[in-house]
Amino acid sequence: MKVEIGAKNCLYPMPTTLVGALVNDKPNYITIAHVGIMDLGSISLGMGKSHYTNAGIRANGTFSVNIPSTKMVKKTDYCGLVSGKTQDKSDLFKTFYGKLKTAPMIDQCSINMECKLIKTVDFPTHDVFVGQILETYCDESVLTDGMVDFEKVHPILFVMNNRSYWKLGSRFAKAWNVGKTLINEPVSEK
Amino acid sequence: MKVEIGAKNCLYPMPTTLVGALVNDKPNYITIAHVGIMDLGSISLGMGKSHYTNAGIRANGTFSVNIPSTKMVKKTDYCGLVSGKTQDKSDLFKTFYGKLKTAPMIDQCSINMECKLIKTVDFPTHDVFVGQILETYCDESVLTDGMVDFEKVHPILFVMNNRSYWKLGSRFAKAWNVGKTLINEPVSEK
């Protein structure tokens, strides 16, 4: 039985990220889970216009997207609770820089993506910043055969509806593969 | 120890969706996991320009975003393996329509978001369609106290790196809450 629940966004869970930017020459980190993938090499960040970080992303044309682990949930949540306007968050993590020099990254996060701002899409209350990934840094400990293994990353998944953080479960099927058995079979189920 | 792995997109896992559109007056469904949230009420779909569905989204200015469960993984994967150009996918699911009349939705998916196309962002190889959610339909069975409960939805999470589908794990912390203990505490960890 279908029920209408209003215009409710249910595109969850989303990966929780810490976005890094230089604001007034200092590293600042903000929690963002309203993210997206545009094409293979680019990431979008849906960021409320009131945020302190937005000016830094515009000024430098760079930012980083860092993937915190479930162990970092307190600090991750904290970065979404307090604004850089009133709280200096530059000391919260060990910061490092890559090729761009203006995209501060978090050493404690096992994955860091260094991005160049390529588009800003304007929404009434949000700036959507689109970054092209220029380089990805990761801890050797999350690699399996040279590939990032999400079982080792322990990402924090976010669900807006009831404001909650979730763990990643188990891998259970291969993409572009598990559906092959249906090719050339009658699959109607109207 | 950090290693550079090239410009690798690691913004995963992402929720796997089935996007519905009318193409040449017939319902068509395609698997899309390169999705995003722009602002609270809108969703982006990063869709390769070669896809059959894109013309239908443009023609009608509408589409649906349906959330399949892990039980539907074979059909979900199948919709990403075969193109509507060569295979009629209109019979694959029981289709229903909502307010818009031109956004076919999948009865078997527990969550269906009916969207109006509000922006198309052009990328070299991809059309990024941005839809405003006009109405959300869901199975009563996935609600807890009138709210969508993702523990009951069993979404399919997608990781590109090793082309895999994953389950959602357990809820483990409250957002905008678990980090409160760090407010007014020294949290430097440089």
Boltz contact constraints between the chains, C-beta under 6 A:
constraints:
  - contact:
      token1: [A, 1]
      token2: [B, 140]
      max_distance: 6.0
  - contact:
      token1: [A, 2]
      token2: [B, 137]
      max_distance: 6.0
  - contact:
      token1: [A, 3]
      token2: [B, 140]
      max_distance: 6.0
  - contact:
      token1: [A, 4]
      token2: [B, 135]
      max_distance: 6.0
  - contact:
      token1: [A, 4]
      token2: [B, 137]
      max_distance: 6.0
  - contact:
      token1: [A, 5]
      token2: [B, 136]
      max_distance: 6.0
  - contact:
      token1: [A, 5]
      token2: [B, 138]
      max_distance: 6.0
  - contact:
      token1: [A, 7]
      token2: [B, 133]
      max_distance: 6.0
  - contact:
      token1: [A, 7]
      token2: [B, 134]
      max_distance: 6.0
  - contact:
      token1: [A, 7]
      token2: [B, 135]
      max_distance: 6.0
  - contact:
      token1: [A, 8]
      token2: [B, 136]
      max_distance: 6.0
  - contact:
      token1: [A, 9]
      token2: [B, 40]
      max_distance: 6.0
  - contact:
      token1: [A, 9]
      token2: [B, 133]
      max_distance: 6.0
  - contact:
      token1: [A, 10]
      token2: [B, 111]
      max_distance: 6.0
  - contact:
      token1: [A, 10]
      token2: [B, 136]
      max_distance: 6.0
  - contact:
      token1: [A, 10]
      token2: [B, 148]
      max_distance: 6.0
  - contact:
      token1: [A, 11]
      token2: [B, 15]
      max_distance: 6.0
  - contact:
      token1: [A, 11]
      token2: [B, 37]
      max_distance: 6.0
  - contact:
      token1: [A, 11]
      token2: [B, 43]
      max_distance: 6.0
  - contact:
      token1: [A, 15]
      token2: [B, 11]
      max_distance: 6.0
  - contact:
      token1: [A, 34]
      token2: [B, 37]
      max_distance: 6.0
  - contact:
      token1: [A, 36]
      token2: [B, 36]
      max_distance: 6.0
  - contact:
      token1: [A, 36]
      token2: [B, 44]
      max_distance: 6.0
  - contact:
      token1: [A, 37]
      token2: [B, 11]
      max_distance: 6.0
  - contact:
      token1: [A, 37]
      token2: [B, 34]
      max_distance: 6.0
  - contact:
      token1: [A, 37]
      token2: [B, 46]
      max_distance: 6.0
  - contact:
      token1: [A, 38]
      token2: [B, 46]
      max_distance: 6.0
  - contact:
      token1: [A, 38]
      token2: [B, 123]
      max_distance: 6.0
  - contact:
      token1: [A, 38]
      token2: [B, 128]
      max_distance: 6.0
  - contact:
      token1: [A, 39]
      token2: [B, 46]
      max_distance: 6.0
  - contact:
      token1: [A, 39]
      token2: [B, 123]
      max_distance: 6.0
  - contact:
      token1: [A, 39]
      token2: [B, 125]
      max_distance: 6.0
  - contact:
      token1: [A, 39]
      token2: [B, 126]
      max_distance: 6.0
  - contact:
      token1: [A, 40]
      token2: [B, 9]
      max_distance: 6.0
  - contact:
      token1: [A, 43]
      token2: [B, 11]
      max_distance: 6.0
  - contact:
      token1: [A, 44]
      token2: [B, 36]
      max_distance: 6.0
  - contact:
      token1: [A, 46]
      token2: [B, 37]
      max_distance: 6.0
  - contact:
      token1: [A, 46]
      token2: [B, 38]
      max_distance: 6.0
  - contact:
      token1: [A, 46]
      token2: [B, 39]
      max_distance: 6.0
  - contact:
      token1: [A, 73]
      token2: [B, 173]
      max_distance: 6.0
  - contact:
      token1: [A, 73]
      token2: [B, 178]
      max_distance: 6.0
  - contact:
      token1: [A, 74]
      token2: [B, 178]
      max_distance: 6.0
  - contact:
      token1: [A, 74]
      token2: [B, 179]
      max_distance: 6.0
  - contact:
      token1: [A, 74]
      token2: [B, 182]
      max_distance: 6.0
  - contact:
      token1: [A, 77]
      token2: [B, 178]
      max_distance: 6.0
  - contact:
      token1: [A, 77]
      token2: [B, 179]
      max_distance: 6.0
  - contact:
      token1: [A, 78]
      token2: [B, 179]
      max_distance: 6.0
  - contact:
      token1: [A, 78]
      token2: [B, 182]
      max_distance: 6.0
  - contact:
      token1: [A, 81]
      token2: [B, 179]
      max_distance: 6.0
  - contact:
      token1: [A, 91]
      token2: [B, 188]
      max_distance: 6.0
  - contact:
      token1: [A, 91]
      token2: [B, 190]
      max_distance: 6.0
  - contact:
      token1: [A, 92]
      token2: [B, 187]
      max_distance: 6.0
  - contact:
      token1: [A, 94]
      token2: [B, 190]
      max_distance: 6.0
  - contact:
      token1: [A, 111]
      token2: [B, 10]
      max_distance: 6.0
  - contact:
      token1: [A, 123]
      token2: [B, 38]
      max_distance: 6.0
  - contact:
      token1: [A, 123]
      token2: [B, 39]
      max_distance: 6.0
  - contact:
      token1: [A, 125]
      token2: [B, 39]
      max_distance: 6.0
  - contact:
      token1: [A, 126]
      token2: [B, 39]
      max_distance: 6.0
  - contact:
      token1: [A, 128]
      token2: [B, 38]
      max_distance: 6.0
  - contact:
      token1: [A, 133]
      token2: [B, 7]
      max_distance: 6.0
  - contact:
      token1: [A, 133]
      token2: [B, 9]
      max_distance: 6.0
  - contact:
      token1: [A, 134]
      token2: [B, 7]
      max_distance: 6.0
  - contact:
      token1: [A, 135]
      token2: [B, 4]
      max_distance: 6.0
  - contact:
      token1: [A, 135]
      token2: [B, 7]
      max_distance: 6.0
  - contact:
      token1: [A, 136]
      token2: [B, 5]
      max_distance: 6.0
  - contact:
      token1: [A, 136]
      token2: [B, 8]
      max_distance: 6.0
  - contact:
      token1: [A, 136]
      token2: [B, 10]
      max_distance: 6.0
  - contact:
      token1: [A, 137]
      token2: [B, 2]
      max_distance: 6.0
  - contact:
      token1: [A, 137]
      token2: [B, 4]
      max_distance: 6.0
  - contact:
      token1: [A, 138]
      token2: [B, 5]
      max_distance: 6.0
  - contact:
      token1: [A, 140]
      token2: [B, 1]
      max_distance: 6.0
  - contact:
      token1: [A, 140]
      token2: [B, 3]
      max_distance: 6.0
  - contact:
      token1: [A, 147]
      token2: [B, 161]
      max_distance: 6.0
  - contact:
      token1: [A, 148]
      token2: [B, 10]
      max_distance: 6.0
  - contact:
      token1: [A, 148]
      token2: [B, 161]
      max_distance: 6.0
  - contact:
      token1: [A, 150]
      token2: [B, 159]
      max_distance: 6.0
  - contact:
      token1: [A, 159]
      token2: [B, 150]
      max_distance: 6.0
  - contact:
      token1: [A, 161]
      token2: [B, 147]
      max_distance: 6.0
  - contact:
      token1: [A, 161]
      token2: [B, 148]
      max_distance: 6.0
  - contact:
      token1: [A, 162]
      token2: [B, 147]
      max_distance: 6.0
  - contact:
      token1: [A, 163]
      token2: [B, 175]
      max_distance: 6.0
  - contact:
      token1: [A, 163]
      token2: [B, 176]
      max_distance: 6.0
  - contact:
      token1: [A, 164]
      token2: [B, 171]
      max_distance: 6.0
  - contact:
      token1: [A, 164]
      token2: [B, 175]
      max_distance: 6.0
  - contact:
      token1: [A, 165]
      token2: [B, 173]
      max_distance: 6.0
  - contact:
      token1: [A, 165]
      token2: [B, 175]
      max_distance: 6.0
  - contact:
      token1: [A, 166]
      token2: [B, 168]
      max_distance: 6.0
  - contact:
      token1: [A, 166]
      token2: [B, 169]
      max_distance: 6.0
  - contact:
      token1: [A, 166]
      token2: [B, 171]
      max_distance: 6.0
  - contact:
      token1: [A, 167]
      token2: [B, 169]
      max_distance: 6.0
  - contact:
      token1: [A, 167]
      token2: [B, 170]
      max_distance: 6.0
  - contact:
      token1: [A, 167]
      token2: [B, 172]
      max_distance: 6.0
  - contact:
      token1: [A, 168]
      token2: [B, 166]
      max_distance: 6.0
  - contact:
      token1: [A, 168]
      token2: [B, 169]
      max_distance: 6.0
  - contact:
      token1: [A, 169]
      token2: [B, 166]
      max_distance: 6.0
  - contact:
      token1: [A, 169]
      token2: [B, 167]
      max_distance: 6.0
  - contact:
      token1: [A, 169]
      token2: [B, 168]
      max_distance: 6.0
  - contact:
      token1: [A, 169]
      token2: [B, 169]
      max_distance: 6.0
  - contact:
      token1: [A, 170]
      token2: [B, 167]
      max_distance: 6.0
  - contact:
      token1: [A, 171]
      token2: [B, 164]
      max_distance: 6.0
  - contact:
      token1: [A, 171]
      token2: [B, 166]
      max_distance: 6.0
  - contact:
      token1: [A, 172]
      token2: [B, 167]
      max_distance: 6.0
  - contact:
      token1: [A, 173]
      token2: [B, 73]
      max_distance: 6.0
  - contact:
      token1: [A, 173]
      token2: [B, 165]
      max_distance: 6.0
  - contact:
      token1: [A, 175]
      token2: [B, 163]
      max_distance: 6.0
  - contact:
      token1: [A, 175]
      token2: [B, 164]
      max_distance: 6.0
  - contact:
      token1: [A, 175]
      token2: [B, 165]
      max_distance: 6.0
  - contact:
      token1: [A, 176]
      token2: [B, 163]
      max_distance: 6.0
  - contact:
      token1: [A, 178]
      token2: [B, 73]
      max_distance: 6.0
  - contact:
      token1: [A, 178]
      token2: [B, 74]
      max_distance: 6.0
  - contact:
      token1: [A, 178]
      token2: [B, 77]
      max_distance: 6.0
  - contact:
      token1: [A, 179]
      token2: [B, 74]
      max_distance: 6.0
  - contact:
      token1: [A, 179]
      token2: [B, 77]
      max_distance: 6.0
  - contact:
      token1: [A, 179]
      token2: [B, 78]
      max_distance: 6.0
  - contact:
      token1: [A, 179]
      token2: [B, 81]
      max_distance: 6.0
  - contact:
      token1: [A, 182]
      token2: [B, 74]
      max_distance: 6.0
  - contact:
      token1: [A, 182]
      token2: [B, 78]
      max_distance: 6.0
  - contact:
      token1: [A, 187]
      token2: [B, 92]
      max_distance: 6.0
  - contact:
      token1: [A, 188]
      token2: [B, 91]
      max_distance: 6.0
  - contact:
      token1: [A, 190]
      token2: [B, 91]
      max_distance: 6.0
  - contact:
      token1: [A, 190]
      token2: [B, 94]
      max_distance: 6.0
